[in-house]
Amino acid sequence: MYYARFLSLLLLPVFANAQDNLLDELGSLDSARRVPVQATFKSTRIVNGHSVETMRKKHLDFRISHRFGRLNLGAYQLFGLDQATMRMGFEYGITDRLMIGVGRSTSEKVYDTFGKYRILRQSTGPGAVPVSVTLLASAAFATVDREAPATDKLSYAAQLLVARKFGEKLSLQLLPTWIHRNSVLPGDEKTTLSLGVGGRFKLTKRVSVNGEYFLAANDRKSLPVPYYDSMSWGVDIETGGHVFQLHFTNSLGMIEKQFISETSGRWGKGDIHYGFNMSRTFSFDRKKTHRFP
């Protein structure tokens, strides 16, 4: 018994050193693994435009968006609060990469649908991917004019969303966009090409400042009804399963066809709409919860 205890004392440092070496090796293996970057944006929207984020599998996002009238309407219209346009939508994650959505807007009584697929996800480590890339395709059907042919009511949009998260606070995104409207006003072009840029800067763990701007390649200011580039600024606030987005924008519409191709307001003239997006996520997967930390 004495020799066994003596032998144990002699071998104890050896076993301790071996355990430390094993932990070091496991740590090095973990650091050598490619790690996906989480939560480039807090929501699937920056303000009006889509972000690279997609819903997780078996998660449903119920979204309500409001845009009030222009601030320059004055006190009689309570600076636009007496007027309101809204969109209600449901968005569902089929897989962690693929999501679909449907919605209905009061503006032009539009029904819209979209599909969104994440092609690449930014990651760190060996073979790191520098950016996240998501493809978006959408279609809209306006029902405000009952007499118009059904084909004239259709419009389509496609976007390639490319984003990068720089550290814990800053995220930037490019949004090259193609839009086609089957019916337009005289002098306007049916196809619109645009390059959008958006970003997010975190103030705290649950609050961030967001902004976006869409530059259209078409010259639309000389039209009988001139259109201008869309610009929006806002604040994201996350509270549990909710994300509140409060913002100011010169765009009344909330789908690509409207806010990229048909923005008639100008920031310089006070044609600014106060608005908000409210997002509530529901999980149908008991194993996971969906959050944007």
Helices and strands as residue ranges (DSSP letters): H 2-31, E 35-36, E 59-70, G 71-73, G 75-80, E 84-93, E 98-105, G 107-109, E 110-120, E 123-124, E 132-142, G 150-153, E 154-166, E 170-181, E 191-202, E 207-216, E 230-239, E 242-249, H 256-259, G 267-269, E 273-283
